[in-house]
Amino acid sequence: LQFLQPVTFDTVHLTFDTLYDDYHDMAHNYGPRVAGMCVRDYRLEIGTPGAWDPVVTVEGNYHRFRVHHFRRVTAGALRLVVLGVAQPGRYGARVYEVRVYHEARPGPED
């Protein structure tokens, strides 16, 4: 995501695709607990001049919807780096949406 101007935020919502095209392919119909195309391992990075700095790293995800809170940052860009899916080789990563918020939660970083 490239912002028009630097944005201050501390929360990112991610929604991954876990819906198969055919009902018979759905994970609960053939055994696996996790949809094959679900993003398993990923990293959120903020864009700073000349660099990408990680703010969240996740391994072993199996959820469709994730909310990440982190220290407040101001950046001109945010990227999601997908490192793996539940069934590599069979499916590519699919992401429905990325939402960025400044929730202004009180905490030690404020």
C-alpha distances in whole Angstrom, upper triangle without the diagonal:
4,6,10,11,11,11,14,13,15,14,12,13,13,15,16,18,22,24,26,27,31,33,35,32,31,31,33,36,36,36,32,31,27,26,25,22,20,18,21,19,16,14,11,10,10,9,13,15,16,15,12,14,14,15,16,17,19,22,24,22,23,22,20,19,17,17,16,18,18,19,17,15,13,11,9,5,5,6,9,12,14,18,20,21,24,26,25,26,27,23,20,17,16,13,14,11,9,10,10,13,16,19,21,23,26,26,27,24,25
4,7,9,9,10,13,14,16,16,15,16,16,19,20,22,26,28,30,31,34,36,38,35,34,35,37,39,40,39,36,35,31,29,29,25,24,22,24,22,19,17,14,12,10,9,11,13,14,14,13,15,16,16,18,20,22,25,27,25,27,26,24,22,21,20,19,20,19,20,18,15,13,9,6,5,7,8,12,14,17,21,23,24,28,29,28,29,30,27,23,20,19,17,17,15,12,13,12,15,16,20,22,24,27,27,28,25,25
4,5,6,7,11,12,15,15,14,16,17,20,22,24,28,29,32,33,36,38,40,38,36,36,39,41,42,42,38,36,33,31,31,28,26,24,26,25,21,19,15,14,11,10,12,13,16,16,15,16,17,17,19,22,24,27,29,27,29,27,25,23,22,20,19,19,19,19,16,13,11,8,5,6,8,11,14,17,20,23,26,27,30,32,31,33,33,30,26,23,22,19,19,16,13,12,11,13,14,18,19,22,25,26,27,23,23
4,7,9,12,14,18,19,18,20,21,23,25,27,31,32,35,35,39,41,43,41,39,40,42,44,45,45,42,40,36,35,35,31,30,28,30,28,25,22,19,17,14,13,14,15,17,18,17,19,21,21,23,25,28,31,33,31,32,31,28,26,25,23,23,23,22,22,19,16,13,10,7,9,12,15,18,21,24,27,30,31,34,36,34,36,36,33,29,26,25,22,22,19,16,15,14,15,16,20,21,24,27,28,29,25,25
4,6,10,13,16,18,18,20,22,24,26,29,33,34,37,38,42,43,46,43,41,42,44,46,47,46,43,41,38,36,36,33,31,29,31,29,25,23,19,17,13,12,12,13,16,17,17,18,20,19,22,25,27,31,33,31,33,31,30,27,25,23,22,21,20,19,16,13,10,8,6,9,12,15,19,22,25,28,31,32,35,37,36,38,38,35,31,28,27,24,24,20,18,16,14,15,15,18,19,22,25,25,26,23,22
4,7,10,13,15,16,19,20,23,26,29,32,34,37,38,42,43,45,42,41,41,43,46,46,45,42,40,36,35,35,32,30,28,29,27,23,20,17,14,11,10,10,11,15,15,14,15,17,16,19,22,25,29,31,29,32,30,28,26,24,21,20,19,17,16,13,10,6,5,4,8,10,14,17,20,24,26,29,31,34,36,35,37,38,34,31,28,27,24,24,20,17,16,12,13,12,16,16,20,21,22,23,19,18
4,6,10,12,13,16,18,21,23,27,30,32,35,36,40,41,43,40,38,38,40,43,44,43,40,37,34,33,34,31,28,26,27,26,22,19,15,14,11,11,12,14,17,16,15,15,16,15,17,21,23,27,29,27,29,27,26,23,21,18,17,15,15,14,10,8,5,6,6,8,10,14,16,20,23,26,28,29,32,35,34,36,37,33,30,27,25,22,22,18,15,13,9,9,9,13,13,16,18,19,20,17,16
4,7,10,12,15,18,21,24,27,30,32,36,37,41,41,44,41,39,38,40,43,44,43,39,37,34,33,34,31,29,26,27,25,22,19,15,14,11,12,13,15,18,17,16,15,16,13,16,20,22,26,28,26,29,26,25,22,20,17,15,13,12,10,7,5,4,7,9,11,11,15,17,20,23,26,28,30,32,35,34,37,37,34,31,27,26,23,23,19,16,13,9,8,6,10,10,13,15,16,17,13,12
4,6,8,12,14,18,21,24,27,29,33,35,38,38,40,38,35,35,37,40,40,39,36,33,30,30,31,28,25,23,24,22,19,16,13,12,10,13,14,17,20,18,16,14,14,11,13,17,19,23,25,23,25,23,22,19,16,13,11,9,9,8,6,6,6,8,11,11,10,13,15,18,21,23,26,27,29,32,32,34,35,31,29,25,24,20,20,17,13,10,7,5,4,7,8,10,13,14,16,13,12
4,7,10,13,17,20,24,26,29,32,34,37,37,39,37,34,33,35,38,39,37,34,31,28,29,30,27,24,22,22,21,18,15,12,12,11,14,15,19,21,19,16,14,13,10,11,15,17,20,23,20,23,21,20,17,14,11,8,6,5,6,4,6,9,11,14,13,12,14,15,18,20,22,24,25,27,31,31,34,34,31,28,24,24,20,20,17,13,11,8,6,5,7,7,8,11,11,13,10,11
4,7,10,14,16,20,22,25,28,31,33,33,36,33,31,30,31,34,35,34,31,28,25,25,26,24,21,19,20,18,16,14,11,12,12,15,17,21,23,20,17,15,14,10,10,14,15,19,20,18,20,17,17,13,10,7,6,5,6,9,8,10,12,13,15,14,12,13,13,17,18,21,22,23,25,28,28,31,31,28,26,22,21,17,17,14,11,8,6,5,6,7,9,10,13,13,16,14,14
4,7,10,13,17,19,22,25,27,30,30,33,30,27,27,28,32,32,31,28,25,22,22,23,21,18,16,17,16,13,12,9,11,11,14,17,21,22,20,16,15,13,10,10,13,13,17,18,15,17,15,14,11,8,6,5,7,9,11,11,12,13,13,15,13,10,11,10,14,15,18,19,20,22,25,25,28,28,24,22,18,17,13,13,10,7,6,5,6,9,10,13,13,17,17,19,17,18
4,7,10,14,16,18,22,24,27,27,29,27,24,24,25,28,29,28,25,22,20,19,21,18,15,14,16,16,13,13,11,14,15,18,21,24,25,23,19,18,16,13,12,14,14,17,17,14,15,12,11,7,6,4,6,9,12,15,15,15,17,17,18,15,12,13,11,14,15,18,19,18,20,23,24,26,26,22,20,17,15,11,11,8,6,5,7,8,11,12,15,15,19,20,22,20,21
4,6,10,12,15,18,21,24,24,26,24,21,21,23,26,26,25,22,20,17,16,17,14,12,10,12,13,11,11,10,13,15,18,21,24,25,22,19,18,16,14,12,13,12,15,15,12,12,10,8,6,5,6,8,12,14,17,18,18,19,18,19,16,12,12,9,12,12,15,15,15,16,19,20,23,22,19,17,13,11,8,8,6,5,7,9,12,15,16,19,19,22,23,25,23,24
4,7,9,11,15,17,20,20,23,20,18,18,20,22,23,23,20,18,15,13,15,12,10,10,12,14,13,14,13,17,18,21,24,28,28,26,22,22,19,18,15,16,14,16,16,12,11,9,6,5,7,9,12,15,18,21,21,21,23,22,22,19,15,14,12,14,13,16,15,14,15,18,19,21,20,17,15,12,9,6,5,5,7,9,12,14,18,18,22,22,25,26,28,27,28
4,6,9,12,15,17,18,20,17,15,15,17,20,21,20,17,15,12,10,11,9,6,7,10,12,11,14,14,17,20,22,26,29,29,26,22,22,20,19,16,16,14,15,14,10,10,8,5,6,8,12,14,17,20,23,24,24,25,23,23,20,17,15,12,13,11,14,13,11,12,14,15,18,16,13,12,8,6,4,5,7,9,12,15,18,21,22,25,25,29,29,31,29,30
4,6,8,11,14,15,17,14,12,13,15,17,18,18,16,15,11,9,10,7,6,8,11,14,14,17,17,21,23,25,29,31,31,29,25,25,23,22,20,19,17,17,16,13,11,10,7,9,12,15,18,21,24,27,28,27,28,27,26,23,20,17,14,15,13,15,14,11,12,13,15,16,14,11,10,8,5,5,6,9,12,15,18,21,25,25,29,29,32,32,34,33,34
4,7,10,12,12,14,11,9,9,12,14,15,15,12,11,8,5,8,6,5,9,11,15,16,19,20,23,26,28,32,34,34,31,28,28,25,24,21,20,17,17,15,12,9,9,6,10,13,16,19,23,25,29,30,30,31,30,30,26,23,20,17,18,15,17,14,11,10,12,14,16,14,11,11,10,8,9,10,13,15,18,21,24,27,27,31,30,34,34,36,34,36
4,7,9,9,11,9,7,9,11,13,14,15,14,13,10,7,9,8,9,12,15,18,19,22,23,26,29,31,34,37,37,34,31,31,28,28,25,24,21,21,18,16,13,12,9,12,16,19,22,26,28,32,33,33,34,32,32,28,25,23,20,21,18,20,17,14,13,14,16,17,14,12,13,12,10,11,11,14,17,20,23,26,29,30,33,33,36,37,39,38,39
4,5,7,9,6,6,8,11,11,12,14,13,13,11,8,9,9,10,14,16,20,21,24,25,28,31,33,37,39,39,36,33,33,31,30,27,26,23,22,20,18,15,15,13,16,19,23,25,29,32,35,36,36,37,35,34,31,28,25,22,23,19,21,18,14,13,13,15,16,13,11,13,13,11,13,13,17,20,23,27,29,33,33,37,36,40,40,42,41,42
4,7,9,7,8,12,14,13,14,17,16,17,15,12,12,11,14,17,20,23,24,27,28,31,33,35,38,41,40,38,35,36,33,33,30,29,27,26,24,21,19,18,16,19,22,26,28,32,34,38,38,38,39,37,36,32,30,27,24,25,22,23,21,17,17,16,18,18,14,12,14,15,13,15,15,18,22,25,28,31,35,35,39,39,42,43,45,44,45
4,5,5,7,11,12,11,12,15,15,16,15,12,13,14,16,19,22,25,26,30,31,34,36,38,42,44,44,41,38,39,36,36,33,31,29,28,25,23,20,20,18,21,24,28,31,34,37,41,41,41,42,40,39,36,33,30,28,28,25,26,23,19,18,17,19,19,15,14,17,18,16,18,18,22,25,28,31,34,38,38,42,41,45,45,48,46,47
4,5,5,9,10,8,11,13,14,15,15,12,14,15,16,20,22,26,27,30,32,35,37,39,43,46,46,43,39,40,37,36,33,32,29,28,25,23,19,19,17,21,24,27,30,34,37,41,41,42,43,41,41,37,34,32,29,29,26,27,24,20,18,18,21,21,17,17,19,19,18,20,19,23,26,28,32,34,38,38,41,41,44,45,47,46,47
4,6,8,9,6,8,11,13,14,14,12,14,15,17,21,22,26,28,31,33,36,39,41,45,47,47,44,41,41,38,38,34,33,29,28,25,23,20,20,19,23,26,30,32,36,39,42,43,44,45,43,43,39,36,34,30,30,27,27,24,20,18,17,20,20,16,16,19,20,19,22,22,25,28,31,35,37,40,40,44,43,46,47,49,48,49
4,6,8,7,7,10,10,12,12,9,10,12,14,17,19,22,25,28,30,33,36,38,42,44,43,41,37,38,35,35,31,29,26,25,22,20,17,18,17,20,23,27,30,33,36,40,41,41,42,40,40,36,33,30,27,27,23,24,20,17,15,13,16,16,13,13,16,17,16,19,19,23,26,29,32,35,38,38,42,41,44,44,46,45,47
4,6,6,7,9,9,10,9,7,9,11,12,16,17,21,23,26,28,31,34,36,40,43,42,40,36,36,33,32,29,27,24,23,20,18,14,15,14,17,21,24,27,31,33,37,38,38,40,38,38,35,32,29,26,26,22,23,20,16,13,13,17,17,14,13,16,16,15,17,18,21,24,26,30,32,35,35,39,38,41,41,43,42,44
4,5,6,6,5,6,6,6,8,11,11,15,15,19,21,25,27,30,33,36,39,42,42,39,35,35,31,31,27,25,22,20,17,15,12,13,13,17,19,23,26,29,32,36,37,38,39,38,38,35,31,29,25,25,21,21,18,14,11,11,15,17,14,13,16,16,16,18,19,22,24,27,30,32,35,35,38,37,40,40,42,41,43
4,6,6,7,7,8,9,12,14,14,18,18,22,24,28,29,33,36,39,42,45,45,42,38,37,34,33,29,28,24,22,19,17,14,14,15,18,21,24,27,30,33,37,39,39,41,40,41,37,34,31,28,28,24,25,21,18,14,15,19,20,17,17,20,20,19,21,21,24,26,28,31,33,36,36,39,38,41,40,43,42,44
4,6,8,10,11,11,13,16,16,20,20,24,27,30,32,36,39,41,45,48,47,44,40,40,37,36,33,31,27,25,22,21,17,18,18,21,24,28,30,34,37,41,42,43,44,43,43,40,36,34,30,30,26,27,23,19,16,16,20,21,17,18,21,21,21,23,23,26,29,31,34,36,40,39,42,41,44,44,46,46,47
4,6,9,11,11,12,15,16,19,19,23,26,30,32,35,39,41,44,47,46,43,40,40,36,36,32,30,26,24,21,20,17,18,19,22,25,29,31,35,37,41,42,43,45,43,43,40,36,34,30,29,26,25,22,18,15,14,17,18,15,16,20,21,21,23,24,27,30,32,35,38,41,40,43,42,45,45,47,46,48
4,6,9,10,11,15,15,18,18,21,24,28,30,34,37,40,43,46,45,42,39,38,35,34,30,28,24,22,18,18,15,17,18,21,23,27,29,33,35,39,41,41,43,42,43,39,36,33,29,28,25,24,20,17,14,13,17,18,16,17,20,20,21,23,24,27,29,32,34,37,39,39,42,40,43,43,44,44,46
4,6,7,8,12,12,15,14,18,21,24,27,30,34,36,40,42,42,38,35,34,31,30,27,24,21,18,14,14,11,14,15,18,20,24,26,29,32,35,37,38,40,39,39,36,32,29,25,25,21,20,17,14,10,10,14,16,14,14,17,17,18,20,22,24,26,29,31,33,36,36,39,37,40,39,41,40,43
4,7,9,12,11,14,13,16,19,23,25,28,32,35,38,41,40,37,33,32,29,28,24,22,18,16,13,12,8,11,12,16,17,21,23,26,29,33,35,35,37,37,37,34,30,28,24,24,20,20,17,13,10,11,15,18,16,15,18,17,17,19,20,22,24,26,29,31,33,33,36,34,37,36,38,37,40
4,6,8,7,10,9,13,16,19,22,25,28,31,34,37,37,34,30,29,26,25,22,19,16,14,11,9,6,8,10,13,15,19,20,24,26,30,32,32,34,33,34,30,27,24,20,20,17,16,13,10,7,9,12,15,13,12,14,13,14,15,17,19,21,23,26,28,31,30,33,32,35,34,36,35,37
4,6,5,9,10,14,16,20,21,25,28,30,34,37,36,33,30,29,26,26,22,20,17,16,13,11,8,9,9,13,15,19,21,25,27,31,32,33,34,33,33,29,26,23,19,19,16,16,13,9,7,8,11,13,11,10,12,11,11,13,14,17,19,22,25,28,31,31,34,33,36,36,38,37,38
4,6,8,9,13,15,19,21,24,28,30,33,36,35,32,28,28,25,26,22,20,17,15,13,12,10,12,12,15,17,21,22,26,28,32,33,33,34,33,33,29,25,22,19,18,14,14,11,7,5,5,8,10,7,6,9,9,10,13,15,18,20,23,26,29,32,32,35,35,38,37,39,37,39
4,6,9,12,13,17,19,22,25,27,30,33,32,29,26,26,23,24,21,19,16,15,13,12,10,11,10,14,15,19,21,24,26,30,31,30,31,29,29,25,22,19,16,15,12,12,9,6,6,7,8,10,8,5,6,6,6,9,12,15,17,20,23,26,29,30,33,33,36,36,37,35,37
4,6,9,11,14,16,20,23,25,28,31,31,28,24,24,21,21,18,16,13,12,10,8,7,8,7,10,12,15,17,21,23,26,28,27,29,27,28,24,20,18,14,14,10,12,9,6,6,8,10,13,11,9,9,7,7,9,11,13,15,18,20,23,26,27,30,29,32,32,34,32,34
4,6,7,11,13,16,19,22,25,28,27,24,20,20,17,17,14,12,10,9,9,7,7,8,8,10,11,14,15,19,20,24,25,24,26,24,25,21,17,14,11,10,7,8,6,4,6,9,10,13,13,10,9,6,7,8,11,13,13,16,19,21,24,25,28,28,30,30,31,29,31
4,7,10,13,17,20,23,26,29,28,24,21,20,17,17,14,11,8,6,5,4,6,9,10,12,12,15,15,19,20,23,25,25,27,26,26,23,19,16,12,11,8,8,5,5,5,9,10,13,14,12,11,9,11,12,15,16,16,19,20,23,26,26,29,28,30,29,30,29,31
4,7,11,14,17,20,23,26,25,21,18,17,14,14,11,8,5,4,6,6,9,11,13,14,12,15,14,17,18,21,23,23,25,23,24,20,17,14,11,9,6,5,5,7,9,12,11,15,16,14,13,10,13,13,16,17,16,19,20,22,24,25,27,27,29,28,28,27,29
4,7,10,14,16,19,22,21,18,14,14,10,11,8,6,5,7,9,9,12,12,13,13,12,13,12,15,15,18,20,19,21,19,20,17,13,10,7,6,4,5,7,9,12,14,14,17,18,15,13,10,12,12,15,15,13,16,17,19,21,23,25,24,27,26,26,24,27
4,6,10,13,16,19,18,15,11,10,7,8,6,4,6,9,12,11,15,15,16,15,12,13,11,13,13,15,17,16,18,16,17,14,11,8,6,5,7,8,10,13,15,18,17,20,21,19,16,13,15,13,16,15,13,15,15,17,19,21,22,22,24,23,23,21,24
4,7,10,13,16,16,13,9,8,6,6,5,7,9,12,15,14,17,16,16,15,12,12,9,11,11,13,14,12,14,13,14,11,7,6,5,6,9,11,14,15,18,21,20,23,24,21,18,15,15,13,15,14,11,12,11,14,16,18,19,20,22,21,22,19,21
4,7,9,13,13,9,6,5,4,6,7,9,12,15,18,17,20,20,20,18,16,15,12,13,12,13,13,11,12,10,11,8,6,5,7,8,11,13,16,18,21,24,23,25,26,24,20,17,18,16,18,16,13,14,12,15,16,18,20,20,22,21,21,18,20
4,6,10,11,8,6,5,6,7,10,12,15,19,22,21,23,23,22,20,18,16,13,14,12,12,11,8,9,6,8,6,5,6,9,11,14,16,20,22,25,27,26,28,30,27,23,20,20,18,20,17,13,14,12,14,14,17,18,19,21,21,21,17,19
4,7,8,6,5,7,9,11,13,15,18,21,25,24,26,26,25,23,21,20,17,17,15,15,14,10,9,6,6,5,6,8,11,12,16,18,22,24,27,29,28,29,31,28,24,22,22,20,21,19,16,16,14,16,17,20,20,22,24,23,23,20,21
4,6,5,6,7,11,12,15,18,21,24,27,27,30,29,28,26,24,22,19,19,16,15,14,10,9,6,7,7,9,11,15,16,19,21,25,27,30,33,31,33,34,32,28,25,26,23,25,22,19,19,16,18,18,21,21,23,24,23,23,19,20
4,6,8,10,14,16,19,21,24,27,31,30,33,32,32,30,27,26,23,23,20,19,17,14,12,9,9,10,12,14,17,18,22,23,27,30,33,35,33,34,36,34,30,28,28,26,28,25,22,22,20,21,21,24,24,26,28,27,26,22,23
4,7,10,14,16,19,20,24,26,30,29,33,32,32,31,28,27,24,24,22,21,20,16,15,12,11,12,13,14,17,17,21,22,26,28,32,34,31,33,35,32,29,27,28,26,28,26,23,24,22,24,24,27,27,29,30,29,28,24,26
4,6,10,13,16,17,20,23,26,26,29,29,29,28,25,24,21,21,19,18,18,14,14,11,11,11,11,12,14,14,18,19,22,25,29,31,28,30,32,30,26,24,25,24,26,24,21,22,20,22,22,25,25,27,28,27,26,22,24
4,7,10,12,13,17,19,22,22,25,25,25,24,21,20,18,18,16,16,16,13,13,10,11,9,9,9,11,11,14,16,19,22,25,27,25,27,29,27,23,21,22,20,23,21,18,19,17,19,20,22,23,24,26,25,24,21,22
4,7,9,11,15,18,21,21,24,24,24,23,20,19,15,15,13,13,13,11,12,10,12,11,9,10,11,12,15,16,19,22,25,28,26,28,30,28,25,22,23,21,23,21,18,18,16,18,18,21,21,22,23,21,21,17,20
4,6,7,11,14,17,17,21,21,21,20,17,16,13,13,11,12,13,11,13,12,14,12,10,9,10,10,13,13,17,19,22,25,23,26,28,25,22,20,21,19,21,19,16,17,15,17,18,19,20,20,22,20,20,17,19
4,7,10,14,17,16,20,19,20,18,14,13,9,9,7,8,10,9,12,12,14,12,10,10,10,12,14,15,18,20,22,25,25,28,29,26,24,20,21,19,21,18,15,15,13,14,15,16,17,17,18,17,16,14,16
4,7,10,13,13,16,16,17,15,12,11,7,9,8,10,13,12,15,15,17,15,11,11,10,10,12,13,15,17,19,22,22,25,26,24,21,18,19,17,19,17,14,15,13,15,16,17,18,17,19,18,18,16,19
4,7,10,10,14,15,16,15,12,12,10,12,11,14,16,16,19,18,20,17,14,12,10,9,10,10,12,14,16,19,19,22,23,21,19,16,18,16,19,18,15,17,16,18,19,20,22,21,23,21,21,19,22
4,7,7,10,11,13,13,10,12,10,13,13,16,19,19,21,21,22,19,16,14,11,10,10,9,10,12,13,17,17,20,21,19,18,15,16,15,18,17,15,17,17,19,21,21,23,22,24,22,23,22,24
4,6,9,11,14,15,13,15,14,16,17,20,23,23,25,24,26,23,19,17,13,12,10,9,9,10,11,14,14,18,19,18,17,14,16,16,19,19,18,20,21,23,25,25,27,25,27,26,26,25,28
4,6,9,12,14,12,15,15,18,19,23,25,26,28,27,29,25,22,19,16,14,12,11,9,9,8,12,13,17,17,16,16,14,16,16,19,20,19,21,22,24,26,26,29,27,29,28,28,28,30
4,6,9,10,9,12,13,16,18,21,24,24,26,26,27,24,20,18,14,14,11,11,10,9,8,12,14,17,17,16,15,13,14,13,16,16,16,18,20,22,24,24,26,25,27,26,28,27,29
4,7,9,10,13,15,18,21,24,26,27,29,28,29,26,22,20,16,16,13,14,11,9,8,11,14,17,16,15,15,13,13,13,15,16,17,19,21,23,26,25,28,27,29,29,30,29,32
4,6,7,10,13,16,19,23,24,25,27,27,28,25,21,19,16,17,14,15,14,12,11,14,17,20,19,16,16,13,13,12,13,14,14,16,18,20,23,22,25,24,27,27,29,28,30
4,7,10,13,17,20,23,24,25,27,26,27,23,20,18,15,16,14,16,14,12,12,15,17,20,18,15,15,12,11,9,10,11,12,14,17,19,22,22,25,24,28,28,30,29,30
4,7,10,14,17,20,21,22,24,23,24,21,18,17,14,16,15,17,16,15,15,18,20,23,22,18,18,14,12,10,10,10,10,11,14,15,18,18,21,21,24,24,27,26,27
4,7,10,13,17,18,19,21,21,22,19,16,15,13,15,14,16,16,15,16,19,20,24,23,20,19,15,14,11,12,11,10,11,12,13,16,16,19,18,21,21,23,22,23
4,7,10,14,15,16,18,19,20,18,15,15,13,16,16,18,19,18,19,23,24,27,27,23,22,18,17,14,14,12,10,9,10,10,13,12,15,14,17,17,20,19,20
4,7,10,12,13,16,16,18,16,13,14,12,15,15,17,18,19,20,24,24,27,28,25,23,19,18,15,16,14,11,10,10,10,12,11,14,13,16,15,17,16,17
4,7,9,11,14,15,18,17,14,15,15,17,19,20,22,22,24,27,28,31,31,28,26,23,22,19,19,17,14,12,10,10,10,9,11,9,12,11,13,12,13
4,6,8,12,14,17,16,13,15,15,17,19,20,22,24,25,29,29,32,33,30,27,24,24,21,22,19,15,14,12,11,10,11,11,10,12,10,11,9,11
4,6,10,12,16,16,14,16,17,19,22,23,25,27,29,32,32,35,36,33,31,27,27,24,25,21,18,16,13,12,10,11,10,10,10,9,9,6,8
4,7,10,14,14,13,16,17,20,23,24,27,28,30,34,33,36,37,34,31,28,27,24,24,21,17,15,12,10,8,9,8,9,10,10,11,7,8
4,6,10,11,11,14,16,18,21,23,26,28,30,33,33,35,36,33,30,27,26,23,24,20,17,15,11,11,9,12,11,13,14,14,14,10,11
4,7,9,10,14,16,19,22,25,28,29,32,35,34,36,37,34,31,27,27,24,24,21,17,15,12,11,10,13,13,15,17,17,17,13,13
4,6,7,11,14,17,20,22,26,27,30,33,32,34,35,32,28,25,25,22,22,19,16,15,11,12,12,16,16,18,20,20,20,16,17
4,7,11,14,17,20,23,26,27,31,33,31,33,34,31,27,24,24,21,22,19,15,15,12,14,14,18,18,21,23,23,24,20,20
4,7,10,13,16,19,22,24,27,29,28,29,30,27,24,21,20,18,18,16,12,13,11,13,14,18,19,21,24,24,24,21,21
4,7,10,13,16,19,20,23,26,25,27,28,24,21,18,17,15,16,13,10,10,9,12,14,17,18,20,23,22,23,20,21
4,6,10,13,15,17,20,22,21,23,24,21,17,14,14,12,14,12,10,11,11,14,17,19,21,22,25,25,25,22,24
4,6,9,12,13,17,19,18,20,21,18,14,11,12,10,12,11,9,11,12,15,18,20,22,23,26,25,26,23,25
4,6,9,12,15,17,15,17,19,16,13,10,12,11,14,14,12,15,16,19,21,23,25,26,28,27,28,25,27
4,6,8,11,13,12,14,15,13,10,7,10,10,13,14,13,16,17,21,23,25,27,27,30,29,30,28,30
4,7,11,12,10,13,15,13,11,9,12,13,17,17,17,20,21,24,26,27,30,29,32,30,31,29,31
4,7,8,7,10,12,10,9,8,11,13,16,18,18,21,22,25,28,29,31,31,34,32,33,31,34
4,6,5,9,9,7,7,6,9,11,15,16,17,21,23,26,28,29,32,31,34,33,34,33,35
4,6,10,9,8,9,9,11,13,16,18,19,23,25,28,30,31,34,33,35,34,36,34,37
4,6,6,6,9,10,12,15,18,21,22,25,28,31,34,34,37,36,39,38,39,38,40
4,5,6,7,9,12,15,19,21,22,26,28,31,34,35,37,37,40,39,39,38,40
4,6,7,10,14,17,20,23,24,28,30,33,36,38,40,40,43,42,43,41,43
4,7,10,12,16,19,22,24,27,30,33,36,37,40,40,43,42,44,42,44
4,7,9,12,15,18,20,24,26,30,33,34,37,37,40,40,41,39,41
4,6,10,13,16,17,21,24,27,30,32,35,35,38,38,39,37,38
4,7,10,12,14,18,20,23,27,28,31,31,34,34,35,33,35
4,7,9,12,15,18,22,25,26,30,30,33,33,35,33,34
4,6,8,12,15,18,21,23,26,26,30,30,32,30,31
4,7,10,14,17,21,22,25,26,30,30,32,30,31
4,7,10,13,17,18,22,23,26,27,29,27,28
4,7,10,14,15,19,20,23,24,26,24,24
4,7,10,12,15,17,20,22,24,22,22
4,7,10,12,14,18,19,21,18,18
4,6,9,11,14,16,19,16,16
4,6,8,12,13,16,13,12
4,6,9,11,14,13,12
4,6,9,12,10,8
4,6,10,10,8
4,7,8,6
4,6,6
4,6
4
